[in-house]
């Protein structure tokens, strides 16, 4: 019998008890590996899905590349034409963005406006797809407001909100200082002009799924933003859409070549770097933490094989006395670890993919039956648990589990191979 078949034959015999196919201790070892692989696949897939879904929401509201400046961009039309000439650029849209004061029914908040050209913006971002009430109508003095901001103000579609420009306060203080200095009592009309607000009709409510956007943004026509910030024909920045969001870095470099400081191009990754870095770090930390489940299972395998080594001491002595080589004895116990690793990894893989597939049904069952809310929709702002199975991640998990289980068998195999045949035969 070839050495490999001999080692595998004995390994399966040692894993097989007298009356049942698998011993309880072997079953527990396989179950430990199964649970470790299953949990790792589930957690990594959910976190990957969460990251990808967040990317889609961010890119849906923000452009792939943003041209911004600490001062107003006067020659934005020329910059826009040069950017559109790049082969990977799909569309460019101007915008004005900044803080304002909004009032409705004596409630006042200080959100941000995003003044856009609705037709151009529709080619750059997916804001229109986020409308949950009303319509994407920004013709004239109209606004589309975030869902959380609408809730805070108590605003519904058809209501009118009052918008105060942040620059008015500075101008008012300057005018008051001048009046106090000159003793002019007849310029009240000038002050009155400065505090005249803008009334906007709410035509729609959007919900992007990110609290930061939904609670802090109003969409208004471009001319309203230019009037609020007294920009004339200038804008604060340009939103650029590319053919592939993951290649936005190359586009950023090309645009920066023809921009005059302080204007600069930034990608959607640059604007959300801290957020995505935190998610990736948490994902990596979770991988290594959950890997300890498999390590615990590996210690169980090691314990099983040590027990088998003690029980089979006389048999090992007989095999060595009959001429079995050291590598053959090592192969017997390594094969046991490999068999447990293969069964545990395969069952864990199947269980993990199944749980990922039915994750929302499992979550709903836990919530309705046991009252355990594992994924609060109000906290994460997702209608269901996101998940995405990445083949490379699954491969790393399965290979890691298999290698850990195989290596766990090395120590018992080494001790078994070093047994003295004479002493082993005397063992009782």
C-alpha positions in Angstrom: 0.0 0.0 0.0 1.5 3.4 -1.0 2.6 5.6 1.9 -0.1 8.3 1.3 -2.9 5.7 1.1 -1.5 4.0 4.2 -1.5 7.3 6.2 -4.9 8.3 5.1 -6.4 4.9 5.8 -5.1 4.9 9.4 -6.1 8.5 9.9 -9.7 7.7 8.9 -9.7 4.6 11.2 -8.5 6.7 14.1 -11.2 9.3 13.5 -13.8 6.5 13.3 -15.0 5.0 16.6 -16.2 1.5 17.0 -20.0 2.1 16.7 -20.5 5.5 15.0 -18.9 7.2 12.0 -17.6 10.1 13.8 -16.6 10.4 17.5 -18.1 13.1 19.6 -14.8 14.8 20.1 -14.1 14.8 16.4 -17.5 16.2 15.7 -16.9 19.0 18.2 -13.6 19.8 16.5 -15.3 20.0 13.1 -18.1 22.1 14.5 -15.6 24.6 16.0 -14.0 25.1 12.6 -17.4 25.3 10.9 -18.6 28.0 13.3 -15.3 30.0 12.9 -15.4 29.9 9.1 -19.2 30.7 9.0 -18.9 33.7 11.3 -15.9 35.1 9.5 -17.6 34.8 6.1 -20.8 36.4 7.5 -19.1 39.3 9.2 -16.6 40.1 6.4 -19.4 39.9 3.8 -21.7 42.2 5.8 -18.9 44.8 6.4 -17.9 44.7 2.8 -21.5 45.2 1.8 -21.8 48.0 4.2 -18.7 49.7 2.8 -19.8 49.3 -0.8 -23.4 50.5 -0.1 -21.9 53.5 1.7 -19.7 54.2 -1.3 -22.8 54.1 -3.6 -24.6 56.5 -1.3 -21.7 58.9 -1.1 -21.0 58.8 -4.8 -24.8 59.2 -5.4 -24.8 62.5 -3.5 -21.2 63.7 -4.2 -19.4 63.7 -7.6 -16.4 61.5 -8.4 -14.2 64.6 -8.5 -14.8 68.0 -7.0 -13.1 71.2 -8.0 -13.2 73.6 -5.0 -11.5 76.7 -3.8 -11.2 78.9 -0.7 -12.4 81.8 -2.9 -15.1 82.0 -5.5 -14.2 80.6 -8.9 -14.8 83.3 -11.5 -13.6 81.5 -14.6 -15.5 78.3 -13.9 -17.0 78.1 -17.4 -13.5 77.9 -18.9 -12.4 75.3 -16.3 -15.5 73.3 -17.0 -14.8 73.2 -20.7 -11.2 72.0 -20.2 -12.4 69.3 -17.8 -15.1 68.1 -20.2 -12.4 67.8 -22.9 -10.7 65.0 -20.9 -11.7 61.6 -22.4 -12.7 60.0 -19.0 -14.9 62.9 -17.9 -18.7 62.3 -18.5 -20.1 65.6 -17.3 -19.3 68.8 -15.2 -21.8 70.8 -13.1 -21.2 74.0 -11.1 -22.4 74.4 -7.5 -22.5 76.9 -4.6 -22.4 75.4 -1.1 -22.3 76.9 2.3 -24.1 77.5 5.6 -27.3 79.5 5.9 -30.0 80.2 8.5 -33.4 78.6 7.7 -36.7 79.3 9.5 -40.1 77.7 9.5 -42.9 78.2 12.0 -40.5 80.0 14.4 -38.1 77.1 14.3 -34.6 78.0 13.2 -31.7 75.8 12.2 -28.3 76.4 10.5 -27.9 73.8 7.7 -26.1 74.1 4.4 -27.4 74.9 1.0 -26.2 73.2 -2.2 -27.1 75.4 -5.1 -27.1 73.5 -8.4 -28.2 73.6 -12.0 -30.7 70.7 -11.8 -30.2 69.6 -15.4 -26.4 69.5 -15.2 -26.4 68.1 -11.7 -28.6 65.2 -12.9 -25.7 64.1 -15.2 -23.1 64.2 -12.5 -24.8 62.8 -9.3 -27.9 60.6 -8.5 -29.6 63.1 -6.2 -32.9 62.7 -8.2 -33.0 59.0 -7.3 -33.1 59.9 -3.6 -36.4 61.8 -3.7 -38.9 60.1 -1.4 -41.7 62.7 -1.4 -42.6 65.3 -3.9 -40.5 65.9 -7.0 -37.1 67.0 -8.2 -38.3 70.5 -9.1 -35.8 73.4 -8.7 -37.3 75.9 -11.1 -37.5 79.4 -9.7 -37.5 79.9 -5.9 -37.9 76.3 -4.9 -36.0 73.8 -2.7 -35.6 70.1 -2.1 -34.8 69.4 1.5 -33.3 66.5 3.4 -35.7 64.1 5.2 -34.1 64.6 8.7 -34.0 68.4 8.3 -37.6 68.3 7.2 -38.5 66.3 10.3 -36.6 68.8 12.5 -38.3 71.8 11.0 -41.7 70.1 10.7 -41.7 70.8 6.9 -43.8 69.0 4.3 -44.0 69.3 0.5 -45.8 72.5 -0.4 -44.6 74.5 2.7 -42.5 77.6 2.3 -39.2 78.1 4.3 -37.4 81.3 4.9 -33.7 81.4 4.1 -31.3 84.0 5.6 -27.9 84.6 4.0 -25.0 84.3 6.5 -23.3 87.3 4.9 -26.2 89.6 5.9 -25.1 89.7 9.6 -21.6 90.9 8.8 -22.9 93.6 6.5 -25.4 94.7 9.1 -22.8 95.0 11.8 -20.6 97.0 9.4 -23.5 99.3 8.6 -24.4 99.8 12.2 -20.8 100.7 13.0 -20.8 103.3 10.2 -24.2 104.7 11.4 -22.9 105.0 15.0 -19.8 106.7 13.8 -21.5 109.1 11.5 -24.6 109.6 13.6 -26.8 109.0 10.5 -30.4 108.2 11.6 -31.8 108.0 8.1 -30.2 104.8 6.8 -32.6 102.3 8.3 -33.8 101.4 4.9 -30.3 100.2 4.0 -30.4 97.8 7.0 -33.8 96.6 6.1 -32.6 95.7 2.7 -29.9 93.6 4.2 -32.2 91.4 6.3 -34.8 90.8 3.5 -34.9 86.9 3.5 -35.6 84.5 0.6 -38.8 82.5 0.7 -38.5 79.1 -0.9 -41.2 76.5 -1.7 -40.5 73.0 -0.7 -41.1 70.8 -3.7 -39.5 67.6 -2.6 -37.8 65.7 0.2 -34.8 63.5 -0.4 -33.3 60.7 1.7 -29.8 59.6 0.8 -29.4 57.2 3.7 -26.6 59.2 5.4 -27.7 61.3 8.4 -25.0 63.9 7.6 -26.6 64.7 4.3 -30.3 64.2 5.2 -30.1 66.5 8.3 -27.9 69.2 6.9 -28.6 70.0 3.3 -31.1 71.9 1.2 -30.9 71.8 -2.6 -31.7 75.1 -4.2 -31.3 76.6 -7.7 -27.9 77.9 -8.6 -29.1 81.5 -8.9 -30.4 81.4 -5.3 -27.0 80.3 -4.0 -25.3 83.0 -6.0 -27.6 85.7 -4.7 -27.3 84.4 -1.1 -23.5 84.6 -1.2 -23.4 87.7 -3.5 -21.3 85.8 -6.0 -22.6 87.4 -9.2 -21.8 84.8 -11.9 -19.1 83.0 -9.8 -19.5 79.6 -8.1 -17.9 77.8 -5.2 -16.9 74.7 -7.1 -17.5 72.2 -9.9 -18.7 68.6 -9.7 -17.1 66.2 -12.2 -18.4 62.7 -13.1 -15.9 60.2 -14.6 -16.4 56.9 -16.4 -15.2 55.0 -13.4 -15.2 56.3 -9.8 -12.2 54.1 -8.8 -10.1 55.9 -11.4 -11.0 59.4 -10.2 -7.5 59.9 -8.8 -6.1 60.0 -12.3 -8.7 62.5 -13.4 -7.9 64.6 -10.3 -4.2 64.8 -11.2 -5.0 65.9 -14.8 -7.4 68.6 -13.7 -5.0 69.9 -11.1 -2.5 70.5 -13.9 -4.5 73.4 -15.3 -6.0 74.8 -12.1 -4.8 78.0 -10.6 -4.3 78.1 -6.8 -6.1 78.2 -4.5 -8.5 76.0 -6.7 -7.8 72.3 -6.2 -9.4 69.1 -7.4 -10.4 66.4 -4.8 -11.8 62.9 -5.3 -14.8 61.4 -3.5 -12.3 59.2 -1.6 -10.3 62.3 -0.4 -13.5 63.9 0.9 -14.5 60.8 2.8 -11.1 59.4 3.7 -11.6 59.2 7.4 -14.9 57.4 7.1 -13.7 54.7 4.7 -10.4 54.3 6.6 -12.3 53.7 9.8 -14.5 51.1 8.1 -11.5 49.3 6.5 -9.6 49.3 9.8 -12.7 47.9 11.7 -13.0 45.2 9.0 -9.4 44.1 9.3 -9.6 44.1 13.1 -12.8 42.0 13.0 -11.1 39.5 10.7 -8.2 39.0 13.1 -10.4 38.9 16.2 -12.8 36.3 14.7 -9.8 34.3 13.5 -9.3 33.4 17.1 -12.5 31.3 16.9 -10.7 29.1 14.4 -7.6 29.1 16.6 -9.7 27.8 19.5 -11.0 25.1 17.2 -7.4 24.3 16.3 -6.5 23.8 20.0 -9.5 21.4 20.1 -8.0 19.5 17.2 -4.6 19.4 18.9 -6.3 18.1 22.0 -8.1 15.4 20.0 -4.9 14.2 18.3 -2.9 14.2 21.6 -5.6 12.0 23.1 -5.5 9.7 20.0 -1.7 9.6 20.3 -1.9 8.4 23.9 -4.6 5.9 23.1 -2.7 4.5 20.2 0.7 4.3 21.7 1.0 0.5 21.4 -0.2 0.6 17.8 2.4 3.3 17.0 5.1 1.1 18.5 3.9 -1.9 16.5 4.0 0.1 13.2 7.5 1.4 14.0 8.7 -2.1 14.9 7.3 -3.3 11.5 9.4 -0.7 9.7 7.0 2.3 9.4 9.0 5.4 8.6 8.9 8.6 10.7 7.3 10.5 7.9 4.5 7.9 7.6 3.7 8.2 11.3 3.7 12.0 11.0 1.4 11.7 7.9 -1.1 9.7 9.8 -1.8 12.4 12.4 -1.4 15.3 9.9 -4.0 13.5 7.7 -6.4 13.6 10.7 -5.9 17.4 11.0 -6.4 17.8 7.3 -9.6 15.7 7.2 -11.1 17.8 10.1 -9.9 21.0 8.4 -11.5 20.0 5.1 -14.8 19.0 6.6 -15.0 22.0 8.9 -14.0 24.5 6.2 -16.4 23.1 3.6 -19.4 23.0 6.1 -18.4 26.4 7.3 -18.3 27.7 3.8 -21.7 26.4 3.0 -23.2 27.6 6.2 -21.7 31.0 5.8 -22.9 31.5 2.3 -26.4 30.3 3.3 -26.6 32.7 6.3 -25.4 35.6 4.1 -28.1 34.7 1.6 -30.8 34.7 4.2 -29.4 37.3 6.6 -32.4 39.6 6.5 -34.8 36.7 7.1 -32.6 35.6 10.1 -32.5 39.2 11.4 -36.3 39.5 11.1 -36.9 36.2 12.9 -34.6 37.2 15.8 -36.4 40.5 16.1 -40.0 39.0 16.0 -39.3 35.8 17.9 -36.6 36.7 20.5 -36.9 40.5 20.5 -33.2 40.9 19.5 -32.7 43.8 17.0 -29.3 43.0 15.5 -29.5 45.7 12.8 -31.6 48.7 13.8 -32.8 50.4 10.6 -33.1 53.8 12.3 -29.5 53.7 13.4 -27.8 52.4 10.2 -30.2 54.1 7.7 -30.4 51.0 5.6 -33.6 49.3 4.7 -31.9 45.9 4.9 -28.6 44.4 6.0 -26.1 45.0 3.2 -23.7 42.2 2.3 -21.4 41.4 -0.6 -19.4 38.1 -0.9 -16.0 38.8 -2.3 -14.4 35.5 -3.6 -10.9 36.6 -2.6 -12.0 37.2 1.0 -13.7 33.8 1.1 -10.6 32.2 -0.3 -8.4 33.8 2.3 -10.7 32.7 5.1 -11.0 29.1 3.9 -7.2 28.7 3.2 -6.4 30.3 6.6 -8.8 27.9 8.4 -7.4 24.9 6.5 -3.8 25.8 7.3 -4.4 26.5 11.0 -6.1 23.1 11.3 -3.3 21.3 9.5 -0.6 23.1 11.5 -2.5 22.2 14.8 -1.8 18.5 14.0 2.0 19.0 13.7 2.8 18.9 17.4 0.9 15.6 18.2 2.3 14.1 14.9 5.8 15.0 15.9 5.5 13.5 19.4 3.9 10.4 17.9 6.7 9.9 15.4 9.4 10.3 18.1 8.0 7.4 20.3 10.6 4.7 21.1 9.1 1.4 19.7 10.4 -0.6 22.7 8.8 1.8 25.2 5.6 2.1 23.1 5.2 -1.7 23.1 5.5 -1.8 26.9 2.9 0.9 27.3 -0.3 -0.1 29.1 
